[in-house]
Amino acid sequence: MNQFTFEAKHKTVLGAFMALGAICLALTALGDDSFLTRTWSNYLHNTVFFLGIGFVSIFVLTAFTTAYAGWHLMIQRVWEAFSVFLVPALVLMLIMVVAVVFDINHIYHWADDASVAADPILQGKSPFLNNTWYSLGTLLVVGTWAYFAYRYRTLSKEEDEVGTEEYLQYKKIKKISAIFLPIAGFTSAAMIWQWVMSVDAHWYSTLYAWYATVSLFVAAMALTIMLLIWLKSRGYYENVTNEHFHDLGKYLFAFSVFWTYMWFSQYMLIWYANNGEETTYFLTRMHEYPVLYWGNLVLNFVLPFLILMRNDTKRKFGTLFFVSFIVFFGHWYDYFQMIKPGVAHTAHEIHEMHPSGGDDHHDATTLSMSDDHAAAAGHEAEHAEGDHSAAGHGDGHAVEAYGDEGHGHSSFQMGMTFPGLLEIGTMLGFLAFFLFIVLNRLSKAKLVPENHPFVHESEHHHT
């Protein structure tokens, strides 16, 4: 079957999970602090994660097109459908923009005028980290990505109908692919800096954009494998063979190793330089979020490496689905640890500067930075006075989870220190929304492109 049917029962199941996600966000808000720190950080986390999967999908398609690749033609429509999510993702991200610009949330330290006025480091970064760049950048960049994704898919669908030997649509696709790649390279780095890296506004890393994008790519490969296995079980994609899955498995394995290389390189370079404004990031996570920090490495390197190292595991659907599930969750977890510690610190700092806007019940729950972290922060601020502490805010039932000589204490709080059930439920809601868009798009075109010059190469692909 080359035409997917989006059945009513599938819509019902996905709708139920979307409702679950909305309920989990609402429950998070009901038990949150006065700034809804946990709620907004969950929203940012999932919006950026699934938007990023849409982005890397169109990036991969344009890269393969420019490189004259042909093996992926059997599964191209899946990535086209992934990329279409950029359109609703733009709307989701604009909600975040409104919340930042109109001071509805306190996710970013640089968005608080009082904090910027009292912090020379934030003042130095204000030409880039400001509401204007954040809002216009999000609108223009994601809008541009969505346009190229829409244009690529439109030309691909037209190719099915035209059937000419001149391959006019394919030639147009090559042109827009060559135009998109450099745009994507520059803009994706800038936006990941603003959306995610700037939650730790004092910190920066030249490897961060690579690290974050590779994480999204691996998540996209994992979701592709799981979706294809499900579609094959329903009788679709008969021509997608073990060879295609073997290639996808190799991508999953290779880029899991590459992600680990980025993980280590970023840490090693910062550790070696020993600059206070850089080491703060790792000190906070290693000393105050050890399960989050080291669990990230286990999920995204140790397990996929050990499972996928054997060649035959890339051809076994059960094993491949299992490891893809682990890796997909692992990179969602990776984005959790990228965002939450910085947001907790920002929320605490702003609570201290705006005590009238806080809630005594929730303000009692705090995460103190380690002594090393405070010393590093003091160094980066060039002897600025104040108590640099990280904070988590939530239900007020924190318990002490970390204490070590010379490192102070931190408090465990579900949803900020570690993903809780509400975080999992919210992610499932976003995933259901993503899959609803994807399956709807898959039903609007043939599953395998026709009249493409390389389609027969893909049908007879062997590794």
LUMNUVO-95787 format. One record per residue (C-alpha): x, y, z. Coordinates in steps of 0.05 Angstrom, whole numbers. Layout:
+--------+--------+--------+
:      u :      v :      w :
+--------+--------+--------+
:      X :      Y :      Z :
...
+--------+--------+--------+
END
This chain:
+--------+--------+--------+
:      u :      v :      w :
+--------+--------+--------+
:      0 :      0 :      0 :
:     28 :     67 :    -21 :
:    -27 :    110 :     10 :
:    -34 :    117 :     85 :
:   -103 :    121 :    116 :
:   -108 :    161 :    180 :
:   -161 :    121 :    215 :
:   -211 :    150 :    265 :
:   -185 :    105 :    321 :
:   -115 :    133 :    311 :
:   -142 :    203 :    317 :
:   -180 :    185 :    380 :
:   -119 :    155 :    414 :
:    -75 :    214 :    395 :
:   -130 :    262 :    417 :
:   -133 :    228 :    485 :
:    -58 :    236 :    494 :
:    -62 :    309 :    473 :
:   -115 :    319 :    526 :
:    -70 :    284 :    576 :
:    -14 :    333 :    559 :
:    -60 :    393 :    569 :
:    -85 :    366 :    635 :
:    -13 :    354 :    659 :
:      6 :    426 :    641 :
:    -56 :    451 :    679 :
:    -40 :    409 :    740 :
:     32 :    433 :    738 :
:      7 :    505 :    738 :
:    -39 :    492 :    798 :
:     19 :    467 :    841 :
:     71 :    516 :    814 :
:    102 :    579 :    843 :
:     75 :    649 :    830 :
:    116 :    655 :    766 :
:     95 :    586 :    739 :
:    168 :    568 :    732 :
:    159 :    493 :    725 :
:    100 :    502 :    677 :
:    133 :    550 :    630 :
:    199 :    511 :    630 :
:    160 :    447 :    612 :
:    127 :    485 :    555 :
:    193 :    513 :    530 :
:    227 :    445 :    536 :
:    176 :    407 :    494 :
:    163 :    462 :    443 :
:    237 :    470 :    427 :
:    248 :    394 :    426 :
:    194 :    377 :    376 :
:    205 :    440 :    335 :
:    278 :    419 :    331 :
:    259 :    350 :    305 :
:    219 :    384 :    250 :
:    279 :    428 :    234 :
:    331 :    373 :    230 :
:    284 :    333 :    185 :
:    282 :    386 :    131 :
:    357 :    398 :    142 :
:    371 :    324 :    130 :
:    327 :    322 :     68 :
:    361 :    383 :     37 :
:    430 :    356 :     55 :
:    416 :    288 :     23 :
:    387 :    322 :    -39 :
:    448 :    366 :    -47 :
:    493 :    306 :    -38 :
:    455 :    267 :    -93 :
:    436 :    213 :    -43 :
:    383 :    163 :    -62 :
:    378 :    109 :     -8 :
:    329 :    150 :     34 :
:    275 :    158 :    -20 :
:    234 :    101 :      9 :
:    226 :    139 :     74 :
:    231 :    211 :     50 :
:    157 :    225 :     61 :
:    164 :    211 :    135 :
:    216 :    266 :    142 :
:    174 :    312 :     98 :
:    117 :    301 :    146 :
:    162 :    314 :    206 :
:    184 :    380 :    176 :
:    112 :    404 :    167 :
:    108 :    408 :    243 :
:    148 :    473 :    237 :
:     83 :    509 :    220 :
:     45 :    493 :    285 :
:    111 :    497 :    323 :
:    116 :    570 :    301 :
:     50 :    584 :    335 :
:     72 :    547 :    398 :
:    137 :    586 :    399 :
:    100 :    652 :    390 :
:     62 :    638 :    454 :
:    130 :    634 :    488 :
:    152 :    698 :    455 :
:     90 :    735 :    482 :
:    103 :    708 :    552 :
:    175 :    732 :    550 :
:    163 :    800 :    519 :
:    104 :    818 :    564 :
:    139 :    791 :    627 :
:     88 :    736 :    638 :
:    142 :    685 :    656 :
:    212 :    689 :    685 :
:    249 :    636 :    646 :
:    305 :    681 :    622 :
:    349 :    723 :    667 :
:    365 :    772 :    611 :
:    291 :    788 :    602 :
:    284 :    819 :    671 :
:    302 :    893 :    669 :
:    321 :    897 :    742 :
:    368 :    838 :    736 :
:    402 :    868 :    674 :
:    411 :    935 :    708 :
:    447 :    902 :    767 :
:    490 :    854 :    726 :
:    548 :    877 :    682 :
:    552 :    809 :    647 :
:    479 :    812 :    625 :
:    489 :    884 :    603 :
:    547 :    862 :    560 :
:    504 :    809 :    526 :
:    442 :    853 :    519 :
:    455 :    871 :    445 :
:    438 :    798 :    428 :
:    399 :    775 :    489 :
:    339 :    821 :    487 :
:    265 :    818 :    473 :
:    271 :    847 :    403 :
:    321 :    795 :    378 :
:    284 :    739 :    413 :
:    216 :    756 :    384 :
:    236 :    778 :    314 :
:    287 :    722 :    309 :
:    237 :    669 :    327 :
:    185 :    696 :    279 :
:    231 :    705 :    220 :
:    275 :    644 :    229 :
:    222 :    592 :    244 :
:    178 :    624 :    190 :
:    235 :    616 :    140 :
:    246 :    543 :    161 :
:    172 :    529 :    154 :
:    170 :    561 :     84 :
:    227 :    518 :     59 :
:    195 :    455 :     89 :
:    129 :    473 :     56 :
:    162 :    488 :    -11 :
:    203 :    424 :    -10 :
:    141 :    382 :      4 :
:    100 :    417 :    -48 :
:    151 :    405 :   -103 :
:    159 :    333 :    -80 :
:     84 :    321 :    -86 :
:     82 :    355 :   -154 :
:    136 :    307 :   -177 :
:     88 :    249 :   -166 :
:     38 :    279 :   -215 :
:     82 :    309 :   -269 :
:    120 :    247 :   -291 :
:    166 :    282 :   -340 :
:    235 :    260 :   -359 :
:    262 :    330 :   -350 :
:    255 :    323 :   -274 :
:    238 :    397 :   -268 :
:    212 :    390 :   -197 :
:    274 :    353 :   -175 :
:    318 :    408 :   -204 :
:    278 :    460 :   -165 :
:    285 :    419 :   -102 :
:    360 :    417 :   -111 :
:    362 :    493 :   -117 :
:    321 :    507 :    -55 :
:    362 :    455 :    -18 :
:    427 :    489 :    -35 :
:    397 :    556 :    -13 :
:    369 :    529 :     52 :
:    431 :    494 :     79 :
:    474 :    555 :     95 :
:    413 :    592 :    121 :
:    397 :    533 :    167 :
:    469 :    528 :    191 :
:    473 :    600 :    214 :
:    402 :    610 :    240 :
:    397 :    545 :    278 :
:    458 :    562 :    320 :
:    431 :    632 :    336 :
:    363 :    606 :    356 :
:    388 :    550 :    400 :
:    431 :    601 :    435 :
:    371 :    645 :    449 :
:    319 :    592 :    465 :
:    361 :    544 :    507 :
:    432 :    565 :    521 :
:    410 :    633 :    547 :
:    372 :    603 :    605 :
:    442 :    601 :    634 :
:    454 :    673 :    614 :
:    524 :    680 :    645 :
:    549 :    618 :    609 :
:    567 :    603 :    537 :
:    598 :    548 :    497 :
:    623 :    550 :    425 :
:    604 :    476 :    417 :
:    533 :    484 :    444 :
:    497 :    491 :    377 :
:    531 :    428 :    351 :
:    515 :    390 :    414 :
:    442 :    411 :    416 :
:    430 :    399 :    342 :
:    462 :    330 :    343 :
:    417 :    312 :    401 :
:    356 :    331 :    359 :
:    382 :    292 :    300 :
:    390 :    228 :    340 :
:    320 :    238 :    369 :
:    292 :    247 :    299 :
:    326 :    183 :    275 :
:    298 :    145 :    335 :
:    227 :    170 :    323 :
:    234 :    154 :    248 :
:    252 :     82 :    264 :
:    195 :     72 :    313 :
:    144 :    103 :    265 :
:    168 :     61 :    206 :
:    165 :     -3 :    246 :
:     94 :     13 :    266 :
:     74 :     30 :    195 :
:    105 :    -35 :    169 :
:     65 :    -73 :    221 :
:      2 :    -41 :    191 :
:     20 :    -65 :    121 :
:     52 :     -2 :     94 :
:    122 :      8 :     66 :
:    129 :    -62 :     39 :
:    191 :    -39 :      0 :
:    226 :    -13 :     62 :
:    273 :    -71 :     76 :
:    321 :    -93 :    130 :
:    374 :    -56 :     90 :
:    339 :     11 :    101 :
:    330 :     -4 :    175 :
:    403 :    -24 :    179 :
:    423 :     44 :    151 :
:    378 :     80 :    200 :
:    407 :     38 :    256 :
:    477 :     57 :    234 :
:    457 :    130 :    236 :
:    429 :    120 :    306 :
:    493 :     86 :    329 :
:    542 :    133 :    295 :
:    509 :    197 :    317 :
:    500 :    172 :    388 :
:    575 :    165 :    388 :
:    583 :    233 :    356 :
:    536 :    264 :    408 :
:    581 :    234 :    462 :
:    642 :    264 :    427 :
:    607 :    332 :    431 :
:    588 :    319 :    503 :
:    660 :    303 :    522 :
:    692 :    357 :    479 :
:    649 :    412 :    509 :
:    665 :    388 :    580 :
:    739 :    376 :    567 :
:    752 :    444 :    535 :
:    716 :    482 :    591 :
:    749 :    440 :    646 :
:    818 :    452 :    615 :
:    808 :    527 :    609 :
:    780 :    531 :    681 :
:    745 :    597 :    669 :
:    694 :    614 :    722 :
:    638 :    636 :    675 :
:    643 :    569 :    639 :
:    657 :    519 :    694 :
:    596 :    543 :    733 :
:    551 :    506 :    684 :
:    582 :    438 :    697 :
:    593 :    448 :    771 :
:    519 :    461 :    781 :
:    498 :    399 :    743 :
:    551 :    352 :    770 :
:    543 :    371 :    843 :
:    470 :    390 :    848 :
:    439 :    346 :    792 :
:    484 :    284 :    791 :
:    429 :    235 :    771 :
:    406 :    281 :    716 :
:    477 :    294 :    691 :
:    506 :    224 :    692 :
:    440 :    190 :    673 :
:    442 :    231 :    609 :
:    507 :    196 :    589 :
:    480 :    127 :    606 :
:    416 :    135 :    566 :
:    446 :    168 :    505 :
:    513 :    133 :    499 :
:    524 :     72 :    542 :
:    459 :     36 :    526 :
:    455 :     50 :    451 :
:    529 :     36 :    443 :
:    525 :    -32 :    477 :
:    461 :    -52 :    441 :
:    475 :    -27 :    371 :
:    549 :    -46 :    369 :
:    528 :   -115 :    343 :
:    512 :   -112 :    269 :
:    451 :   -158 :    272 :
:    414 :   -115 :    324 :
:    404 :    -62 :    270 :
:    361 :   -111 :    231 :
:    318 :   -138 :    288 :
:    255 :    -97 :    294 :
:    243 :   -112 :    367 :
:    313 :    -92 :    389 :
:    315 :    -33 :    343 :
:    248 :     -6 :    368 :
:    270 :    -16 :    441 :
:    336 :     21 :    433 :
:    302 :     76 :    392 :
:    252 :     86 :    449 :
:    309 :     93 :    499 :
:    347 :    142 :    455 :
:    285 :    184 :    439 :
:    269 :    191 :    513 :
:    343 :    201 :    528 :
:    349 :    262 :    484 :
:    285 :    291 :    511 :
:    317 :    280 :    579 :
:    380 :    314 :    552 :
:    341 :    377 :    536 :
:    310 :    374 :    606 :
:    380 :    378 :    636 :
:    400 :    434 :    589 :
:    341 :    477 :    610 :
:    318 :    463 :    681 :
:    380 :    480 :    724 :
:    388 :    547 :    690 :
:    314 :    563 :    696 :
:    315 :    545 :    771 :
:    373 :    592 :    783 :
:    340 :    648 :    743 :
:    274 :    640 :    780 :
:    308 :    644 :    848 :
:    347 :    707 :    829 :
:    284 :    742 :    804 :
:    245 :    720 :    865 :
:    297 :    753 :    908 :
:    294 :    817 :    868 :
:    218 :    819 :    866 :
:    197 :    791 :    934 :
:    127 :    821 :    928 :
:    114 :    778 :    868 :
:    132 :    713 :    903 :
:     95 :    663 :    945 :
:    123 :    649 :   1014 :
:    101 :    577 :   1010 :
:    138 :    564 :    946 :
:    197 :    610 :    959 :
:    215 :    565 :   1018 :
:    236 :    512 :    967 :
:    306 :    530 :    942 :
:    366 :    497 :    912 :
:    431 :    527 :    938 :
:    489 :    529 :    890 :
:    552 :    494 :    912 :
:    608 :    534 :    943 :
:    648 :    523 :    880 :
:    590 :    547 :    838 :
:    582 :    610 :    880 :
:    657 :    623 :    876 :
:    657 :    615 :    801 :
:    597 :    660 :    794 :
:    632 :    711 :    838 :
:    692 :    708 :    792 :
:    651 :    717 :    729 :
:    615 :    778 :    759 :
:    683 :    809 :    777 :
:    672 :    814 :    851 :
:    598 :    830 :    845 :
:    563 :    824 :    912 :
:    504 :    779 :    926 :
:    485 :    709 :    940 :
:    489 :    669 :    875 :
:    444 :    610 :    888 :
:    404 :    563 :    845 :
:    332 :    553 :    863 :
:    276 :    504 :    848 :
:    204 :    523 :    862 :
:    145 :    477 :    866 :
:    102 :    445 :    917 :
:    142 :    464 :    978 :
:    158 :    392 :    998 :
:    231 :    390 :    978 :
:    278 :    344 :   1014 :
:    353 :    350 :   1019 :
:    384 :    306 :    966 :
:    456 :    327 :    961 :
:    507 :    348 :   1012 :
:    582 :    340 :   1011 :
:    639 :    373 :   1046 :
:    657 :    437 :   1011 :
:    595 :    436 :    966 :
:    537 :    462 :   1006 :
:    468 :    431 :    997 :
:    416 :    425 :    944 :
:    343 :    405 :    950 :
:    307 :    354 :    907 :
:    245 :    378 :    874 :
:    206 :    336 :    824 :
:    199 :    371 :    758 :
:    259 :    416 :    766 :
:    313 :    369 :    792 :
:    286 :    308 :    755 :
:    228 :    295 :    707 :
:    164 :    276 :    743 :
:     99 :    245 :    720 :
:     72 :    313 :    700 :
:    133 :    323 :    655 :
:    124 :    255 :    624 :
:     50 :    268 :    613 :
:     65 :    336 :    581 :
:    116 :    304 :    535 :
:     66 :    251 :    513 :
:     16 :    305 :    497 :
:     66 :    342 :    453 :
:     87 :    277 :    421 :
:     15 :    260 :    405 :
:      5 :    329 :    374 :
:     69 :    320 :    333 :
:     46 :    251 :    309 :
:    -24 :    276 :    293 :
:      6 :    328 :    246 :
:     55 :    276 :    217 :
:      3 :    222 :    204 :
:    -46 :    273 :    175 :
:      8 :    296 :    126 :
:     27 :    224 :    109 :
:    -45 :    211 :     89 :
:    -44 :    269 :     39 :
:     10 :    241 :     -8 :
:     38 :    175 :    -32 :
:     83 :    143 :     20 :
:    139 :    133 :    -32 :
:    155 :    188 :    -82 :
:    143 :    173 :   -155 :
:    181 :    198 :   -216 :
:    242 :    215 :   -174 :
:    307 :    201 :   -212 :
:    335 :    160 :   -154 :
:    273 :    122 :   -131 :
:    294 :     56 :   -163 :
:    362 :     61 :   -130 :
:    327 :     65 :    -63 :
:    281 :      6 :    -79 :
:    340 :    -39 :    -92 :
:    384 :    -11 :    -38 :
:    436 :    -57 :     -7 :
:    488 :    -42 :     46 :
+--------+--------+--------+
END
